[in-house]
């Protein structure tokens, strides 16, 4: 959420063009508003706009020829509504400095009161404006000393970039608990500051990931790093080659629909090189120290937020059922403040598509403090979650542009299935029915393709059911966790209120909500509880609720005669069914949102990467 982009050095082309290009690549992190600040004839000039970056682009045409030190920002609102005055950059009363910020300042109200008593006038409702005025309040002509004092006063999480008219060639930045990357383009003599590597243009860079409490002072194309005591810190660069790939929709109307259709390819890529079919083995090439640690594991905690949490739920169930090690899924924002029983025999698995999810990273840090070993699953190389972990594995989903996660979720599941099978293999020295498991995994892409071929049927069901304003999802065992994810998808992009419950819990409360205006989506894929779930469906029908049932081809639905039905032609292990059922309901959510005319790729109030608590 929120994206920072700044540039300093021997800027060869329009700094405004560079900032706009960077913001467009960061727009998935926040698209409520955006802005840019730079020096123009000795004065700081700021341009802001509500809405997407393209609206800002139209307002900065008069600055196109400038090649000045610049900072830019795309916002996802936390403090203060979506109005232009709350957009970044923020400025002090004297208009001497401009500042952008990612994160949340927890003590902003106390600081605001203090500054008001000292005559400061506030224009916005944001916590960020406090930082700008605090900087001005402490300013002593020395940027480093001033930012150091500001840093000491702030409680919370932040990445900050600032320019000052007294220092026309200088950009100064700092951070705590938020990512901030410095990227030096030696060939062009430019230094980029960004919250996300995705914002970088194509080329070769030497990069530094700013550590917490460090301050970087960038003067033209020179970079100096300082620790929290103001002492110079040696620079340690990591080379990075960026090859930009075009993010276009191709033949599809929306990125979400495109990414749903990319799932067979994403799963094939995630599987590639990670199994030996002939010998029935999983080959994740886990390091020796992990294999030495694993026999000591007494329990496994899986941690995630939103979609990643639902993946954790499915895999925790699979680990306990198949590997017979106690496993529990945790919502990251709860886990990090919980007095848990994590210790040196606990394996904690963090799951995050972006690798920057603030609550997940915070939870992993807390688990590490309690001496647990940390394993992470992510889709983004060089992300913060990897640096916080002892071990990691990468999915191969490729860039996911739509806020609503599809291929990242199924790729996470696939990799976590592989990891669970590897756990069994390490525990027993072999993988029971290894060839069968691998064959099942190998058939997933073609089974997904068979679901995609029937999307017109799903679209027709969506057209007939999109008028319902109450939707109840039910399932049992693996199907319940899949229903949780499917309910989230529908909420995210259709804005329909949906509730999800284990089917057996209906008579303990949720049945009170059922009437003829309620649509129940019943996931019937768990064979051992199929009959019992059908009985729960009949309880709903007795109260005039409408039913959309999803089942396998060999399951007889005559007993319940649902109002709408979709059959999946499958022969696959039960634990793997969540991937197929998820694809069906991804399509369903998409087509319902399409019928309602919503901005599917950019749903209201949401951002792709949740980098604040």
C-alpha positions as CSV (number, residue, x, y, z in Angstrom):
1,X,0.0,0.0,0.0
2,X,1.3,3.4,-1.1
3,X,4.4,3.6,-3.3
4,X,7.4,5.9,-3.2
5,X,9.6,6.8,-6.1
6,X,12.4,9.4,-6.1
7,X,15.3,10.3,-8.3
8,X,18.6,12.1,-7.9
9,X,21.8,12.5,-9.8
10,X,22.8,13.4,-13.4
11,X,19.3,13.1,-14.6
12,X,19.5,12.6,-18.4
13,X,15.8,12.9,-19.3
14,X,12.7,14.5,-17.7
15,X,12.6,13.6,-14.0
16,X,8.8,14.0,-14.2
17,X,8.6,11.4,-16.9
18,X,10.7,9.0,-14.8
19,X,8.5,9.6,-11.8
20,X,5.3,9.1,-13.7
21,X,6.6,5.9,-15.2
22,X,7.7,4.7,-11.7
23,X,4.4,5.5,-10.2
24,X,2.5,3.6,-12.9
25,X,4.4,0.5,-12.0
26,X,3.7,1.1,-8.3
27,X,0.0,1.9,-8.8
28,X,-1.0,-1.6,-7.7
29,X,0.1,-0.5,-4.2
30,X,-2.4,2.3,-4.1
31,X,-4.5,4.3,-6.5
32,X,-6.5,6.7,-4.4
33,X,-4.3,9.7,-5.3
34,X,-0.8,10.5,-6.4
35,X,1.6,13.4,-6.4
36,X,5.1,14.7,-7.3
37,X,7.4,17.4,-5.9
38,X,10.5,18.9,-7.3
39,X,12.5,22.2,-7.4
40,X,11.5,24.6,-10.1
41,X,13.5,27.9,-10.3
42,X,14.6,27.6,-6.7
43,X,11.1,26.9,-5.3
44,X,9.4,23.6,-4.4
45,X,6.6,22.8,-6.7
46,X,4.0,20.2,-5.9
47,X,1.4,18.7,-8.1
48,X,-1.3,16.3,-6.8
49,X,-4.3,14.6,-8.1
50,X,-7.0,12.2,-6.9
51,X,-7.6,9.0,-8.8
52,X,-5.2,7.1,-10.9
53,X,-1.7,8.2,-12.0
54,X,-2.9,9.0,-15.4
55,X,-4.9,12.0,-14.0
56,X,-1.6,13.3,-12.4
57,X,0.2,12.8,-15.7
58,X,-2.2,15.3,-17.3
59,X,-1.4,17.9,-14.6
60,X,2.4,17.9,-14.9
61,X,2.8,18.6,-18.6
62,X,4.3,22.1,-17.7
63,X,7.1,20.4,-15.8
64,X,8.1,17.9,-18.5
65,X,11.4,19.6,-19.3
66,X,12.7,19.7,-15.7
67,X,15.6,17.4,-14.7
68,X,15.5,18.1,-11.0
69,X,15.8,16.0,-7.8
70,X,12.2,14.7,-7.4
71,X,10.0,12.6,-5.2
72,X,6.7,11.1,-6.1
73,X,4.0,9.0,-4.4
74,X,0.9,6.9,-5.0
75,X,-1.4,6.7,-2.1
76,X,-3.8,4.2,-0.4
77,X,-5.6,6.2,2.2
78,X,-5.1,5.4,5.9
79,X,-5.5,8.7,7.8
80,X,-7.8,11.1,6.1
81,X,-10.2,10.7,3.1
82,X,-9.4,10.5,-0.6
83,X,-9.2,14.3,-1.3
84,X,-6.4,16.2,-3.0
85,X,-5.1,17.9,0.2
86,X,-4.4,14.5,1.8
87,X,-2.4,13.3,-1.2
88,X,1.4,13.2,-0.9
89,X,3.9,14.9,-1.1
90,X,3.3,17.1,2.0
91,X,4.9,20.4,2.7
92,X,5.8,22.6,5.7
93,X,4.1,26.0,6.3
94,X,7.1,27.8,4.8
95,X,7.2,25.7,1.7
96,X,10.8,24.9,2.2
97,X,10.5,21.1,2.1
98,X,8.4,18.3,0.6
99,X,8.1,14.8,1.9
100,X,6.5,11.5,1.0
101,X,5.8,8.6,3.4
102,X,4.7,5.0,3.5
103,X,3.5,3.5,6.8
104,X,1.6,4.7,9.8
105,X,2.8,7.1,12.5
106,X,1.2,5.9,15.7
107,X,1.9,9.0,17.8
108,X,1.0,11.5,15.2
109,X,-1.9,13.0,17.3
110,X,0.4,13.8,20.2
111,X,3.0,15.3,17.8
112,X,0.3,17.3,16.1
113,X,-0.9,18.8,19.3
114,X,2.7,19.7,20.2
115,X,3.3,21.4,16.8
116,X,0.0,23.3,16.9
117,X,1.1,24.8,20.2
118,X,4.2,26.0,18.4
119,X,2.1,27.8,15.8
120,X,2.0,25.1,13.0
121,X,-1.0,25.2,10.8
122,X,-2.2,21.8,9.4
123,X,-3.9,21.5,6.0
124,X,-4.5,17.8,5.8
125,X,-5.9,14.9,8.0
126,X,-2.9,12.7,7.4
127,X,-0.3,11.4,9.8
128,X,2.3,12.2,7.2
129,X,2.0,16.0,7.4
130,X,3.2,15.7,11.0
131,X,6.6,14.5,9.7
132,X,6.9,17.4,7.3
133,X,6.2,20.0,10.1
134,X,8.4,18.2,12.6
135,X,11.3,18.3,10.1
136,X,10.7,22.0,9.6
137,X,10.5,22.5,13.4
138,X,13.9,20.8,14.0
139,X,15.6,22.1,10.9
140,X,19.1,23.5,11.6
141,X,20.5,23.6,8.0
142,X,21.9,20.1,8.4
143,X,19.6,17.5,6.7
144,X,21.2,14.6,8.4
145,X,21.0,16.0,11.9
146,X,17.4,17.1,11.3
147,X,16.1,13.8,10.0
148,X,17.9,12.0,12.8
149,X,16.0,14.1,15.4
150,X,12.7,13.5,13.5
151,X,13.3,9.8,13.3
152,X,13.8,9.6,17.1
153,X,10.4,11.3,17.7
154,X,8.4,9.0,15.5
155,X,6.6,5.9,16.8
156,X,5.3,3.5,14.2
157,X,6.4,2.3,10.8
158,X,7.6,4.5,8.0
159,X,9.7,4.9,4.9
160,X,10.3,8.6,4.2
161,X,11.9,10.6,1.4
162,X,12.4,14.3,1.6
163,X,13.7,17.2,-0.5
164,X,14.6,20.8,0.7
165,X,15.0,23.9,-1.3
166,X,18.2,24.9,0.6
167,X,19.8,21.6,-0.7
168,X,18.7,21.6,-4.4
169,X,20.7,18.5,-5.4
170,X,20.0,16.4,-2.4
171,X,17.5,13.7,-1.5
172,X,17.4,12.2,2.0
173,X,15.6,9.1,3.1
174,X,15.1,6.8,6.1
175,X,12.9,3.9,7.2
176,X,11.6,1.7,10.0
177,X,9.7,-1.5,9.3
178,X,8.9,-0.5,5.7
179,X,10.9,-1.4,2.6
180,X,13.0,1.2,0.9
181,X,15.5,0.4,-1.9
182,X,18.3,2.5,-3.2
183,X,19.2,1.7,-6.8
184,X,22.3,3.2,-8.4
185,X,22.4,3.3,-12.2
186,X,26.2,3.8,-12.8
187,X,25.9,4.1,-16.5
188,X,23.4,7.0,-16.3
189,X,24.7,8.5,-13.1
190,X,21.3,8.3,-11.5
191,X,20.1,7.0,-8.1
192,X,16.5,5.8,-7.7
193,X,14.8,5.6,-4.3
194,X,11.7,3.3,-4.3
195,X,9.6,1.2,-2.0
196,X,9.5,-1.5,-4.6
197,X,11.9,-2.9,-7.2
198,X,8.9,-3.2,-9.6
199,X,9.2,0.6,-10.1
200,X,12.7,0.4,-11.7
201,X,13.2,1.0,-15.4
202,X,15.0,-1.5,-17.5
203,X,18.7,-1.6,-16.9
204,X,21.6,-2.6,-14.6
205,X,21.6,-1.4,-11.0
206,X,23.6,-1.7,-7.9
207,X,21.1,-1.9,-5.1
208,X,21.0,-1.4,-1.3
209,X,18.1,-2.4,0.9
210,X,18.0,0.3,3.5
211,X,18.0,-1.3,7.0
212,X,15.8,0.0,9.8
213,X,16.9,3.3,11.3
214,X,19.5,4.0,8.7
215,X,19.6,7.3,6.9
216,X,20.7,7.7,3.3
217,X,21.9,11.1,2.0
218,X,22.0,11.3,-1.8
219,X,23.7,14.3,-3.3
220,X,23.6,14.2,-7.0
221,X,25.0,10.8,-7.9
222,X,26.8,10.2,-4.6
223,X,25.3,8.1,-1.9
224,X,26.3,8.1,1.8
225,X,24.7,5.8,4.4
226,X,24.5,6.5,8.1
227,X,23.4,4.4,11.1
228,X,21.0,5.7,13.8
229,X,23.9,7.3,15.7
230,X,24.9,9.3,12.6
231,X,28.0,7.3,11.9
232,X,28.9,6.4,8.3
233,X,28.0,2.9,7.4
234,X,29.8,1.0,4.6
235,X,27.8,0.5,1.4
236,X,27.1,-3.1,0.4
237,X,25.7,-3.3,-3.1
238,X,23.8,-6.1,-4.7
239,X,23.7,-6.2,-8.5
240,X,20.3,-6.3,-10.1
241,X,19.4,-6.5,-13.8
242,X,15.9,-5.3,-14.5
243,X,14.2,-6.5,-17.7
244,X,10.8,-4.9,-18.0
245,X,8.0,-7.1,-19.3
246,X,4.9,-5.5,-20.6
247,X,1.8,-5.8,-18.4
248,X,-0.9,-5.9,-21.0
249,X,-4.2,-7.8,-21.0
250,X,-3.7,-9.4,-24.3
251,X,-6.9,-10.9,-25.6
252,X,-8.6,-10.5,-22.2
253,X,-10.8,-7.7,-21.0
254,X,-9.3,-7.7,-17.5
255,X,-6.1,-8.6,-15.8
256,X,-8.0,-10.9,-13.4
257,X,-9.5,-12.9,-16.2
258,X,-6.1,-13.1,-17.9
259,X,-4.5,-14.3,-14.6
260,X,-7.2,-16.9,-14.0
261,X,-6.4,-18.3,-17.5
262,X,-2.6,-18.2,-16.7
263,X,-3.0,-20.7,-13.8
264,X,-2.2,-23.9,-15.8
265,X,1.1,-22.3,-16.9
266,X,1.9,-20.9,-13.5
267,X,1.4,-24.3,-11.9
268,X,3.5,-26.0,-14.5
269,X,6.3,-23.5,-13.8
270,X,6.0,-23.9,-10.0
271,X,6.2,-27.7,-10.5
272,X,9.1,-27.6,-12.9
273,X,12.3,-29.3,-11.7
274,X,10.8,-30.1,-8.3
275,X,10.0,-33.8,-8.6
276,X,11.5,-37.1,-9.9
277,X,8.6,-39.0,-11.4
278,X,10.6,-42.2,-12.1
279,X,11.7,-42.6,-8.4
280,X,8.5,-41.0,-6.9
281,X,10.4,-38.3,-5.1
282,X,9.9,-34.6,-4.4
283,X,13.0,-32.5,-5.2
284,X,12.8,-29.1,-3.5
285,X,16.6,-29.0,-2.8
286,X,16.1,-27.8,0.7
287,X,19.4,-26.9,2.4
288,X,21.2,-29.4,4.7
289,X,20.6,-27.3,7.8
290,X,16.9,-27.5,7.3
291,X,17.0,-31.3,6.9
292,X,19.0,-31.5,10.1
293,X,16.4,-29.3,11.9
294,X,13.3,-31.0,10.6
295,X,13.4,-34.1,12.9
296,X,13.2,-31.7,15.9
297,X,10.0,-30.1,14.7
298,X,7.2,-30.7,17.2
299,X,4.6,-28.4,15.6
300,X,4.1,-26.2,12.5
301,X,2.5,-22.7,12.4
302,X,1.4,-21.4,9.1
303,X,0.9,-17.6,8.9
304,X,-0.7,-15.4,6.3
305,X,-3.3,-12.6,5.6
306,X,-6.3,-12.8,3.4
307,X,-5.9,-15.2,0.6
308,X,-2.5,-16.4,1.9
309,X,-4.2,-17.3,5.3
310,X,-6.7,-19.4,3.4
311,X,-3.8,-21.3,1.7
312,X,-2.4,-21.8,5.2
313,X,-5.7,-23.3,6.4
314,X,-5.8,-25.8,3.6
315,X,-2.2,-26.9,4.1
316,X,-2.3,-27.0,7.9
317,X,-5.2,-29.6,7.4
318,X,-3.1,-31.5,4.9
319,X,0.0,-31.6,7.1
320,X,-1.9,-33.0,10.0
321,X,-3.7,-35.5,7.9
322,X,-0.8,-36.7,5.9
323,X,2.4,-36.0,7.8
324,X,0.9,-36.3,11.3
325,X,2.6,-33.3,12.7
326,X,0.4,-30.8,14.7
327,X,-0.1,-27.8,12.4
328,X,-2.2,-24.7,12.8
329,X,-3.0,-21.7,10.5
330,X,-2.9,-18.3,12.0
331,X,-4.0,-14.9,10.9
332,X,-0.8,-12.8,11.0
333,X,-2.3,-9.7,12.5
334,X,-3.6,-11.9,15.4
335,X,-0.5,-14.1,15.8
336,X,1.9,-11.2,16.2
337,X,0.2,-10.1,19.4
338,X,-0.6,-13.5,20.8
339,X,1.1,-15.1,23.7
340,X,1.8,-18.2,21.8
341,X,3.7,-21.4,22.5
342,X,6.3,-20.9,19.8
343,X,9.8,-22.2,20.7
344,X,12.9,-23.6,19.1
345,X,11.1,-26.8,18.0
346,X,8.4,-24.8,16.1
347,X,8.6,-24.4,12.3
348,X,6.8,-21.2,11.3
349,X,5.8,-20.9,7.6
350,X,5.0,-17.4,6.4
351,X,3.0,-17.0,3.2
352,X,2.9,-13.7,1.2
353,X,2.5,-13.1,-2.5
354,X,4.3,-9.8,-2.4
355,X,6.8,-10.6,0.4
356,X,6.0,-7.2,1.9
357,X,2.8,-7.9,3.9
358,X,3.3,-5.9,7.0
359,X,1.4,-8.1,9.5
360,X,3.0,-11.3,8.2
361,X,6.5,-9.9,8.5
362,X,5.7,-8.6,12.0
363,X,4.4,-12.0,13.0
364,X,7.5,-13.7,11.6
365,X,9.7,-11.3,13.6
366,X,7.8,-12.2,16.8
367,X,8.2,-15.9,16.1
368,X,11.9,-15.5,15.5
369,X,12.2,-13.6,18.8
370,X,10.7,-16.8,20.4
371,X,13.4,-18.8,18.7
372,X,11.3,-20.5,16.0
373,X,12.7,-21.4,12.6
374,X,11.2,-19.3,9.8
375,X,10.3,-20.6,6.4
376,X,8.6,-18.4,3.8
377,X,6.7,-18.9,0.6
378,X,6.6,-15.9,-1.7
379,X,6.3,-14.8,-5.4
380,X,8.7,-11.9,-5.3
381,X,12.5,-12.3,-5.2
382,X,14.5,-9.9,-3.0
383,X,11.4,-9.2,-0.9
384,X,11.5,-8.3,2.8
385,X,10.0,-11.6,3.9
386,X,12.9,-13.5,2.5
387,X,15.4,-11.4,4.5
388,X,13.4,-12.2,7.7
389,X,13.4,-16.0,7.0
390,X,15.9,-18.8,7.6
391,X,14.6,-20.7,4.5
392,X,12.4,-19.8,1.5
393,X,10.8,-21.2,-1.6
394,X,9.6,-19.2,-4.6
395,X,6.4,-19.7,-6.5
396,X,6.6,-19.1,-10.2
397,X,3.3,-17.4,-10.7
398,X,4.8,-14.4,-12.5
399,X,3.6,-10.8,-12.0
400,X,0.0,-10.6,-10.7
401,X,-1.5,-7.2,-11.6
402,X,-5.2,-7.6,-10.5
403,X,-5.7,-6.8,-6.8
404,X,-7.9,-9.9,-6.5
405,X,-5.4,-12.8,-6.2
406,X,-5.9,-15.9,-8.4
407,X,-2.8,-17.5,-9.9
408,X,-0.7,-16.5,-6.9
409,X,-3.1,-18.3,-4.6
410,X,-3.1,-21.6,-6.6
411,X,0.7,-21.4,-7.1
412,X,1.1,-21.0,-3.3
413,X,-1.1,-24.0,-2.7
414,X,0.8,-26.1,-5.3
415,X,4.2,-25.2,-3.7
416,X,2.8,-25.9,-0.2
417,X,1.5,-29.3,-1.3
418,X,5.1,-30.0,-2.6
419,X,6.6,-28.9,0.7
420,X,4.1,-31.1,2.7
421,X,5.1,-34.1,0.6
422,X,8.7,-33.3,1.1
423,X,8.0,-33.2,4.9
424,X,6.6,-36.7,4.7
425,X,9.6,-37.8,2.6
426,X,12.1,-36.4,5.2
427,X,10.1,-38.0,8.1
428,X,9.9,-41.5,6.6
429,X,12.8,-41.6,4.2
430,X,10.5,-42.1,1.2
431,X,7.2,-40.7,-0.2
432,X,4.3,-43.1,0.2
433,X,2.7,-43.6,-3.2
434,X,5.1,-41.0,-4.5
435,X,4.4,-41.7,-8.2
436,X,0.6,-41.3,-7.6
437,X,1.0,-38.0,-5.8
438,X,3.3,-36.6,-8.5
439,X,1.0,-37.8,-11.3
440,X,-1.9,-36.1,-9.5
441,X,0.1,-32.8,-9.3
442,X,1.1,-33.1,-13.0
443,X,-2.5,-33.4,-14.1
444,X,-3.6,-30.2,-12.3
445,X,-2.9,-27.9,-15.2
446,X,-5.0,-29.9,-17.6
447,X,-7.8,-30.2,-15.1
448,X,-7.8,-26.5,-14.6
449,X,-7.9,-26.1,-18.4
450,X,-11.0,-28.3,-18.5
451,X,-12.7,-26.0,-16.0
452,X,-11.8,-23.0,-18.0
453,X,-13.4,-24.5,-21.1
454,X,-16.7,-24.5,-19.3
455,X,-16.5,-20.8,-18.2
456,X,-19.6,-20.0,-20.3
457,X,-21.7,-22.1,-18.0
458,X,-20.2,-20.4,-15.0
459,X,-20.9,-17.0,-16.6
460,X,-24.6,-18.0,-17.2
461,X,-25.0,-19.0,-13.5
462,X,-23.4,-15.6,-12.5
463,X,-26.0,-13.8,-14.7
464,X,-28.9,-15.6,-13.0
465,X,-27.6,-15.1,-9.5
466,X,-26.0,-11.7,-9.4
467,X,-29.2,-10.1,-8.0
468,X,-28.7,-11.8,-4.6
469,X,-27.4,-9.5,-2.0
470,X,-26.9,-12.2,0.6
471,X,-24.6,-15.1,-0.2
472,X,-23.7,-18.0,2.1
473,X,-20.8,-20.3,1.4
474,X,-20.7,-23.7,3.0
475,X,-18.4,-26.7,2.9
476,X,-16.6,-29.3,5.1
477,X,-13.0,-30.1,5.7
478,X,-10.9,-28.9,2.7
479,X,-14.0,-27.6,1.1
480,X,-14.7,-25.2,4.0
481,X,-11.3,-23.6,3.7
482,X,-11.8,-23.3,-0.1
483,X,-15.2,-21.7,0.6
484,X,-13.5,-19.1,2.8
485,X,-11.3,-18.1,-0.1
486,X,-14.2,-18.1,-2.5
487,X,-16.3,-15.9,-0.2
488,X,-13.4,-13.4,0.0
489,X,-13.1,-13.3,-3.8
490,X,-16.8,-12.5,-4.2
491,X,-16.7,-9.8,-1.5
492,X,-13.6,-8.2,-3.0
493,X,-14.9,-7.5,-6.4
494,X,-18.7,-7.8,-6.4
495,X,-19.2,-5.9,-3.1
496,X,-21.8,-8.5,-2.2
497,X,-22.1,-9.3,1.5
498,X,-21.1,-13.0,1.8
499,X,-20.7,-15.2,4.8
500,X,-18.8,-18.5,5.1
501,X,-19.5,-21.3,7.6
502,X,-18.7,-25.0,8.0
503,X,-21.8,-26.7,6.8
504,X,-22.3,-28.6,10.0
505,X,-22.5,-25.3,11.9
506,X,-25.5,-23.9,10.1
507,X,-28.0,-24.9,12.8
508,X,-25.8,-23.2,15.5
509,X,-26.8,-19.7,14.2
510,X,-26.5,-19.0,10.5
511,X,-29.8,-20.6,9.6
512,X,-31.5,-17.6,11.2
513,X,-30.3,-15.6,8.2
514,X,-31.6,-17.9,5.5
515,X,-34.7,-17.0,3.4
516,X,-35.8,-16.8,-0.2
517,X,-33.4,-13.9,-0.8
518,X,-30.3,-15.9,0.2
519,X,-28.1,-17.8,-2.2
520,X,-26.0,-20.6,-0.7
521,X,-23.0,-21.8,-2.6
522,X,-22.3,-25.4,-1.5
523,X,-18.9,-26.9,-2.1
524,X,-19.6,-30.7,-2.0
525,X,-16.1,-31.9,-3.0
526,X,-15.2,-33.7,0.3
527,X,-16.3,-37.2,-0.4
528,X,-16.4,-38.6,3.2
529,X,-18.9,-35.8,4.2
530,X,-20.8,-35.5,0.9
531,X,-24.0,-37.0,2.3
532,X,-23.9,-34.9,5.5
533,X,-23.3,-31.7,3.5
534,X,-26.3,-32.6,1.3
535,X,-28.4,-32.9,4.5
536,X,-27.2,-29.3,5.4
537,X,-28.3,-28.1,2.0
538,X,-31.7,-29.6,2.6
539,X,-32.0,-27.6,5.8
540,X,-31.4,-24.5,3.8
541,X,-33.9,-25.5,1.1
542,X,-36.5,-26.1,3.9
543,X,-36.2,-22.4,4.6
544,X,-36.7,-21.5,0.9
545,X,-33.0,-20.7,0.4
546,X,-31.6,-21.0,-3.2
547,X,-28.7,-23.4,-3.9
548,X,-25.7,-23.3,-6.2
549,X,-24.0,-26.6,-5.8
550,X,-20.5,-27.5,-7.0
551,X,-19.5,-31.2,-7.1
552,X,-17.6,-33.8,-9.0
553,X,-19.2,-35.5,-12.0
554,X,-19.7,-38.8,-10.2
555,X,-21.6,-37.2,-7.3
556,X,-25.4,-37.5,-7.6
557,X,-27.2,-34.3,-6.9
558,X,-30.8,-35.6,-7.4
559,X,-31.4,-35.8,-3.7
560,X,-31.0,-32.0,-3.3
561,X,-32.0,-30.8,-6.9
562,X,-30.0,-27.5,-6.6
563,X,-31.3,-24.4,-8.4
564,X,-27.9,-24.1,-10.1
565,X,-25.1,-26.7,-10.4
566,X,-21.6,-27.0,-11.8
567,X,-19.9,-30.4,-12.2
568,X,-16.1,-30.9,-12.3
569,X,-14.8,-33.8,-14.3
570,X,-12.0,-35.0,-12.1
571,X,-10.2,-37.9,-10.7
572,X,-7.7,-36.5,-8.3
573,X,-6.6,-36.8,-4.6
574,X,-9.0,-35.1,-2.2
575,X,-6.5,-32.7,-0.7
576,X,-5.8,-31.2,-4.2
577,X,-9.4,-30.4,-5.0
578,X,-9.3,-26.9,-3.5
579,X,-7.3,-25.7,-6.5
580,X,-10.0,-26.8,-8.9
581,X,-12.9,-25.5,-6.8
582,X,-11.2,-22.2,-6.4
583,X,-10.8,-21.7,-10.1
584,X,-14.6,-22.3,-10.6
585,X,-15.4,-19.7,-8.0
586,X,-12.8,-17.2,-9.2
587,X,-14.6,-17.3,-12.5
588,X,-17.9,-17.0,-10.7
589,X,-16.8,-13.9,-8.7
590,X,-15.4,-12.3,-11.9
591,X,-18.6,-12.7,-13.9
592,X,-20.8,-11.5,-11.0
593,X,-18.6,-8.4,-10.7
594,X,-18.7,-8.0,-14.5
595,X,-22.5,-8.1,-14.5
596,X,-22.5,-5.3,-11.8
597,X,-20.1,-3.2,-13.9
598,X,-17.4,-2.8,-11.2
599,X,-13.7,-2.0,-11.7
600,X,-12.6,-5.6,-11.3
601,X,-8.9,-5.1,-11.3
602,X,-9.0,-2.2,-8.9
603,X,-11.7,-2.9,-6.4
604,X,-12.7,0.0,-4.1
605,X,-10.8,0.4,-0.8
606,X,-8.3,-2.3,-1.6
607,X,-4.6,-2.5,-2.7
608,X,-2.5,-5.3,-4.0
609,X,0.3,-5.2,-1.4
610,X,-0.8,-4.5,2.2
611,X,2.3,-2.9,3.7
612,X,0.6,-1.2,6.7
613,X,-1.0,-2.8,9.8
